[in-house]
């Protein structure tokens, strides 16, 4: 078995594929085709709503707190985490948690998002790779806090924003977790958060 495997791999290594140049995304004929929207925030809000998420435009963190208090899922939450200073009423100290599994019982997490994509309702989230990265997936409900100025029109613009200079974690999150089977039965929160609220904040935080 080992000899056969080595033979197959050696043959594959001999079949080199010529490198192809990546397209220049700045070409005029291409950039004119990129999708645009008159109001990026409005488009993002509509797209997120279509995939069962909620986007709220607010002025500052104080208004975030006011809107959080109006959310039934936040009112009902017993274990709350927040990585945004002065945001929410957290009762779980994330700095004391070293095992990612210990976030399993978090009901509501308030977390930072870097930027949003109007085209598909996604938000780019990143983390230094520490235990708190699991909050984005283990918490029952998530609120992402994103500067209102950080909304790009499409994924082409989004990819240009990504950098991977240092070891870290990052992914796009669009709406709450959901899955459907062949019988078209949709389940929300099957593999992650049961709800996602994105706050677009006008003032820097």
C-alpha positions in Angstrom: 0.0 0.0 0.0 2.8 2.4 0.9 4.7 1.7 -2.3 1.6 2.3 -4.4 0.9 5.5 -2.6 4.4 6.8 -3.1 4.2 5.9 -6.7 1.0 7.8 -7.2 2.3 10.9 -5.4 5.5 10.9 -7.3 3.6 10.8 -10.6 1.4 13.7 -9.5 4.4 15.8 -8.6 5.7 15.3 -12.1 2.6 16.8 -13.6 3.2 20.5 -12.9 0.5 22.9 -13.9 1.6 26.2 -15.5 1.0 29.2 -13.3 -1.8 31.5 -14.4 -1.8 35.2 -13.7 -4.6 36.5 -11.5 -7.0 38.9 -13.2 -6.4 42.6 -12.5 -9.5 43.6 -10.6 -8.8 47.3 -11.3 -9.3 47.0 -15.0 -11.8 49.6 -16.2 -14.0 47.1 -18.0 -14.2 45.0 -14.8 -14.7 47.8 -12.2 -17.6 49.2 -14.2 -19.4 45.8 -13.8 -19.1 45.7 -10.0 -22.5 45.9 -8.3 -23.3 49.2 -6.5 -26.1 50.5 -4.3 -27.3 54.0 -3.6 -27.4 53.3 0.1 -25.0 50.6 1.4 -26.4 50.5 4.9 -30.0 50.2 3.7 -29.0 47.4 1.3 -27.1 45.5 4.0 -30.1 45.9 6.4 -32.5 44.4 3.8 -30.2 41.6 2.9 -29.6 40.7 6.5 -33.3 40.7 7.2 -33.9 38.3 4.2 -31.6 35.7 5.9 -33.3 36.1 9.3 -30.9 38.6 10.8 -31.6 42.1 12.2 -29.6 45.3 11.5 -30.1 48.4 13.6 -28.6 51.8 12.8 -27.7 53.7 16.0 -25.8 56.8 16.9 -23.5 55.5 19.7 -22.9 52.8 22.2 -25.4 54.4 24.6 -28.1 53.9 22.0 -26.9 50.3 21.5 -27.6 49.7 25.2 -31.1 51.2 24.8 -31.9 49.0 21.8 -30.5 45.9 23.5 -32.8 46.4 26.4 -35.7 46.2 24.0 -34.7 42.8 22.5 -36.6 39.9 24.1 -33.7 37.5 23.6 -31.5 39.9 25.5 -34.0 40.4 28.3 -34.3 36.7 28.7 -30.5 36.0 28.7 -28.9 34.9 32.0 -25.2 34.6 30.9 -24.0 37.7 29.0 -20.6 38.4 27.6 -19.4 41.7 26.0 -16.1 42.5 24.3 -17.2 46.1 23.7 -16.4 48.6 26.5 -19.5 50.0 28.3 -21.8 48.0 26.1 -24.4 45.7 27.6 -24.6 44.4 31.1 -22.1 41.5 31.0 -22.0 39.1 34.0 -19.4 36.7 32.5 -15.8 37.9 32.7 -14.2 36.7 29.5 -10.7 37.5 30.8 -11.0 34.7 33.4 -11.9 32.0 30.8 -9.0 30.1 29.3 -10.9 27.0 28.0 -13.0 27.8 24.9 -15.6 25.2 25.9 -16.5 27.3 29.0 -18.4 29.7 26.7 -20.8 26.9 25.9 -23.5 28.3 28.3 -23.3 31.9 27.2 -26.8 33.1 26.2 -25.9 36.5 24.6 -22.6 37.8 23.3 -21.8 41.4 22.3 -18.9 41.2 19.9 -17.0 43.5 17.4 -17.3 43.2 13.7 -14.9 44.8 11.3 -17.0 45.6 8.3 -20.2 44.6 6.5 -20.9 43.6 2.9 -24.1 45.1 1.4 -24.2 42.5 -1.4 -24.8 39.5 0.8 -25.5 40.7 4.4 -22.2 39.3 5.7 -20.0 40.7 8.4 -16.3 40.1 8.6 -15.2 39.1 12.1 -11.7 38.4 13.3 -9.9 37.5 16.4 -6.3 36.9 17.6 -7.1 33.2 17.8 -7.7 33.1 21.6 -10.5 31.4 23.4 -13.0 34.2 22.7 -13.2 33.2 19.1 -15.6 30.5 20.1 -18.1 33.1 21.4 -19.1 33.8 17.8 -20.4 30.2 17.5 -21.2 28.9 21.0 -23.3 31.8 22.2 -27.1 31.4 21.7 -27.5 34.9 20.5 -25.0 37.4 19.1 -24.9 41.2 18.6 -22.1 42.5 16.4 -21.0 46.1 16.8 -19.7 47.6 13.5 -18.9 51.2 12.6 -21.6 52.5 10.2 -18.9 53.8 7.9 -17.5 50.3 7.4 -20.0 48.9 4.8 -18.5 47.8 1.5 -20.7 47.2 -1.6 -19.6 43.7 -2.7 -17.2 40.8 -2.0 -14.6 42.1 -4.3 -14.2 45.1 -2.1 -14.4 42.9 1.0 -11.5 40.7 -0.2 -9.3 43.8 -0.7 -9.8 44.6 3.0 -8.5 41.3 4.3 -4.9 40.9 5.6 -3.2 37.9 7.0 0.1 39.3 8.2 -0.2 37.7 11.7 -1.6 34.4 12.9 -5.3 35.0 13.7 -8.8 33.9 13.1 -11.3 35.4 10.7 -14.5 34.6 8.8 -17.6 36.1 7.3 -20.8 35.7 9.3 -24.2 36.2 7.6 -27.3 35.8 9.7 -28.0 33.2 12.4 -27.0 29.6 11.9 -29.5 27.6 9.9 -29.8 24.3 8.0 -32.5 22.6 5.9 -33.2 19.0 4.9 -34.5 17.5 1.7 -38.1 18.0 3.0 -37.5 21.7 3.2 -37.7 21.9 6.9 -35.6 24.9 8.0 -33.9 24.9 11.4 -32.5 28.1 12.9 -29.6 27.9 15.2 -28.6 24.3 14.3 -24.9 24.8 14.3 -24.4 28.2 15.9 -26.2 31.3 17.1 -30.0 31.3 17.0 -30.1 35.0 16.3 -27.8 37.7 15.0 -28.2 41.4 15.4 -25.8 43.9 13.8 -25.6 47.4 15.1 -24.2 49.9 12.7 -22.9 52.7 15.0 -22.4 56.2 13.6 -19.9 57.4 16.3 -16.6 55.7 16.7 -16.3 53.4 19.7 
